[in-house]
Amino acid sequence: MITTSALELRDALPAAGALLGLDLGTQTIGTAFCDAGWRFASPGKTLKRGKFGADKALLAALIAERDIKGIVIGLPLNMDGSEGPRSQSSRAYARNLAVLGLPILLWDERWSTASATSALIAQDFSRAKRAERIDSAAAAVILQAAIDALAGGFA
């Protein structure tokens, strides 16, 4: 199942469960994880993006290691809410990940990088450290927004 509705994902996971958040970049994949009760998201590793088969193997290992029950992928919408080529790329990635057998939520990621950057600056990370952590921090922002909607019963 691939959806843009938090309610549909929540219905697919009635017992909740840990989720994996992904921020798909052209060269990296930021990861984040949340607890089984959908209370908080934490940044994970930033993975070097390669061929899909290699990406899938890395993600499958993370899924098995953390007993993940669902995936949240950032959907890069334009500021007016329309979809462009990057959104289509995220949708294609989600379709390819569907072979893992987990429900997938595509979540609006507008402002996630800006929000993550602000948070890292507030924590006084250097420019170099921010560059290393921005993708996983953005994945955590995306995942936190999604689990807030899941736990609160919105969208």
C-alpha positions as CSV (number, residue, x, y, z in Angstrom):
1,M,0.0,0.0,0.0
2,I,1.3,3.5,-1.0
3,T,-0.8,6.4,0.3
4,T,-0.6,10.1,0.9
5,S,-3.1,9.8,3.8
6,A,-1.9,9.4,7.4
7,L,-5.3,8.0,8.3
8,E,-4.9,5.2,5.7
9,L,-1.4,4.3,7.1
10,R,-2.8,4.4,10.6
11,D,-5.6,2.0,9.6
12,A,-3.0,-0.3,8.0
13,L,-1.0,-0.3,11.3
14,P,-3.7,-0.6,14.0
15,A,-1.1,-1.7,16.6
16,A,1.2,1.2,15.7
17,G,4.8,0.1,15.4
18,A,8.2,1.7,14.6
19,L,8.4,3.6,11.4
20,L,11.3,4.5,9.0
21,G,11.4,8.0,7.6
22,L,13.3,8.8,4.4
23,D,14.5,12.0,2.8
24,L,15.4,11.1,-0.7
25,G,18.2,13.2,-2.3
26,T,19.9,12.7,-5.6
27,Q,23.1,11.6,-3.9
28,T,22.1,10.6,-0.4
29,I,19.1,9.2,1.6
30,G,18.5,10.6,5.0
31,T,17.0,8.2,7.4
32,A,15.0,8.7,10.7
33,F,13.2,6.3,13.1
34,C,10.4,6.7,15.5
35,D,9.3,4.7,18.5
36,A,6.5,2.1,18.3
37,G,4.1,4.5,20.0
38,W,4.6,7.3,17.4
39,R,5.8,9.9,20.0
40,F,9.1,11.1,18.7
41,A,11.4,10.8,15.6
42,S,15.1,10.7,15.7
43,P,17.6,11.1,12.9
44,G,19.4,8.0,11.7
45,K,22.2,7.4,9.2
46,T,22.7,9.3,6.0
47,L,23.2,6.7,3.3
48,K,25.0,7.2,0.0
49,R,22.5,6.7,-2.7
50,G,23.5,4.1,-5.4
51,K,21.7,1.7,-7.6
52,F,18.3,0.8,-6.3
53,G,19.2,-2.8,-5.6
54,A,22.0,-1.6,-3.2
55,D,19.7,1.0,-1.6
56,K,17.0,-1.6,-1.1
57,A,19.5,-4.0,0.6
58,L,20.7,-1.3,3.0
59,L,17.1,-0.2,3.8
60,A,16.0,-3.8,4.3
61,A,18.8,-4.3,6.8
62,L,17.7,-1.2,8.7
63,I,14.1,-2.4,8.6
64,A,15.0,-5.8,10.0
65,E,17.3,-4.4,12.6
66,R,14.7,-2.0,14.0
67,D,11.6,-4.1,13.4
68,I,10.1,-1.4,11.2
69,K,6.3,-1.7,10.4
70,G,5.9,1.1,7.9
71,I,7.8,3.7,5.8
72,V,7.3,7.4,5.5
73,I,8.9,9.0,2.4
74,G,9.2,12.7,1.9
75,L,7.2,13.9,-1.1
76,P,8.8,17.1,-2.5
77,L,5.8,19.2,-3.6
78,N,6.2,22.6,-5.2
79,M,5.2,25.5,-3.0
80,D,1.8,25.7,-4.7
81,G,1.2,22.1,-3.8
82,S,1.6,20.7,-7.3
83,E,3.9,17.9,-8.1
84,G,7.0,18.1,-10.3
85,P,9.7,15.8,-11.5
86,R,11.2,15.3,-8.0
87,S,7.8,14.2,-6.7
88,Q,7.4,11.7,-9.5
89,S,10.9,10.4,-8.6
90,S,9.8,9.9,-5.0
91,R,6.6,8.1,-6.1
92,A,8.7,5.8,-8.3
93,Y,11.1,5.1,-5.4
94,A,8.1,4.2,-3.2
95,R,6.7,1.9,-5.9
96,N,10.1,0.1,-6.0
97,L,10.2,-0.1,-2.2
98,A,6.7,-1.7,-2.1
99,V,8.4,-5.1,-2.7
100,L,9.5,-5.0,0.9
101,G,5.8,-5.5,1.9
102,L,5.5,-2.6,4.2
103,P,2.8,0.2,4.0
104,I,4.3,3.4,2.6
105,L,3.2,7.0,3.4
106,L,4.2,9.8,1.1
107,W,4.4,12.9,3.2
108,D,4.7,16.6,2.1
109,E,8.2,17.6,2.8
110,R,8.0,21.3,2.0
111,W,10.1,23.3,4.5
112,S,11.7,20.1,6.0
113,T,15.2,21.0,5.1
114,A,14.8,24.6,6.2
115,S,13.4,23.5,9.5
116,A,16.2,21.0,10.0
117,T,18.8,23.6,9.1
118,S,17.3,26.0,11.6
119,A,17.4,23.4,14.3
120,L,21.0,22.5,13.6
121,I,22.0,26.1,13.6
122,A,20.2,26.6,17.0
123,Q,22.3,23.7,18.3
124,D,25.4,25.5,17.1
125,F,26.5,22.9,14.6
126,S,29.3,24.1,12.3
127,R,28.6,24.4,8.6
128,A,30.5,21.2,7.9
129,K,28.6,19.2,10.6
130,R,25.3,20.6,9.3
131,A,26.2,19.3,5.8
132,E,26.9,15.8,7.2
133,R,23.6,15.7,9.2
134,I,21.1,17.7,7.2
135,D,19.6,14.8,5.3
136,S,18.9,12.7,8.3
137,A,17.7,15.7,10.3
138,A,15.3,16.5,7.4
139,A,14.1,12.9,7.5
140,A,13.4,13.3,11.2
141,V,11.4,16.5,10.5
142,I,9.3,14.7,7.8
143,L,8.8,11.6,10.1
144,Q,7.8,13.8,13.1
145,A,5.2,15.6,11.1
146,A,3.8,12.4,9.8
147,I,3.6,10.7,13.3
148,D,2.0,13.8,14.8
149,A,-0.7,13.4,12.2
150,L,-0.9,9.6,12.8
151,A,-1.1,10.0,16.5
152,G,-3.5,12.9,16.3
153,G,-5.8,11.4,13.7
154,F,-5.3,14.1,11.1
155,A,-5.0,13.8,7.3
